[in-house]
Amino acid sequence: MTLNNKKSKFTTFLNWAGVAFSLFLCIQWPFWLIDGHLDTLYLKIATFIAAYGSFFGGLYWNIKNHYGWKTCKEIFRNR
């Protein structure tokens, strides 16, 4: 059974745009903390998880989509 992992260029662009936006949020998060916008512990934890979780999750998703959902061992064995 084979999976067709071909995505349109627009979908690929949107996936990477989401990662870029998440990176922007990761860069801005410390400044929000310094400026005092995150005044409660709940806001600090929730925004940290949202910003960094979306960045690392999106990055992982795009890399795995690019390599066809292989394991790390399979990806680096063929190099």
C-alpha positions as CSV (number, residue, x, y, z in Angstrom):
1,M,0.0,0.0,0.0
2,T,1.4,3.3,-1.0
3,L,0.3,6.8,0.1
4,N,0.2,9.7,-2.3
5,N,2.0,12.4,-0.4
6,K,2.0,14.9,-3.3
7,K,0.8,18.3,-2.0
8,S,0.0,21.3,-4.1
9,K,2.5,24.2,-3.9
10,F,0.0,26.4,-2.3
11,T,-0.6,23.9,0.5
12,T,3.1,23.5,1.0
13,F,3.5,27.3,1.1
14,L,0.7,27.6,3.7
15,N,2.4,24.9,5.9
16,W,5.7,26.7,5.8
17,A,4.0,30.1,6.3
18,G,2.5,28.7,9.5
19,V,5.9,27.6,10.7
20,A,7.3,31.1,9.9
21,F,4.4,32.8,11.8
22,S,5.1,30.5,14.8
23,L,8.8,31.4,14.7
24,F,7.7,35.1,14.8
25,L,5.6,34.3,17.9
26,C,8.6,32.5,19.5
27,I,10.8,35.5,18.9
28,Q,8.1,37.9,20.3
29,W,7.3,35.8,23.4
30,P,10.2,37.0,25.6
31,F,9.4,40.6,24.7
32,W,5.8,40.1,25.8
33,L,7.1,38.7,29.1
34,I,9.6,41.6,29.6
35,D,7.0,44.3,28.7
36,G,4.5,42.9,31.3
37,H,1.8,41.8,28.9
38,L,1.9,38.3,30.4
39,D,1.0,39.1,34.0
40,T,-0.4,35.8,35.3
41,L,1.2,32.4,35.4
42,Y,-1.7,31.0,33.3
43,L,-0.9,33.5,30.5
44,K,2.9,32.7,30.6
45,I,2.4,29.0,30.4
46,A,-0.4,29.0,27.8
47,T,1.3,31.4,25.4
48,F,4.6,29.6,25.8
49,I,3.0,26.2,24.9
50,A,1.1,27.8,22.1
51,A,4.0,29.6,20.5
52,Y,6.8,27.0,20.9
53,G,4.5,24.0,20.5
54,S,3.1,25.2,17.2
55,F,6.6,26.0,16.0
56,F,8.2,22.6,16.8
57,G,5.0,20.7,15.9
58,G,4.8,22.5,12.5
59,L,8.5,22.0,11.8
60,Y,8.2,18.3,12.7
61,W,5.1,17.9,10.5
62,N,6.7,19.6,7.5
63,I,9.9,17.6,7.7
64,K,8.1,14.4,8.1
65,N,5.8,15.3,5.1
66,H,8.9,16.0,3.0
67,Y,10.5,12.6,3.7
68,G,7.3,10.6,3.3
69,W,6.8,9.9,7.1
70,K,9.9,7.7,7.4
71,T,11.6,7.3,10.7
72,C,14.8,9.2,11.5
73,K,16.8,5.9,11.1
74,E,15.4,5.4,7.6
75,I,16.0,9.0,6.6
76,F,19.7,9.0,7.6
77,R,20.5,5.5,6.6
78,N,20.2,6.4,2.9
79,R,22.6,9.4,3.0
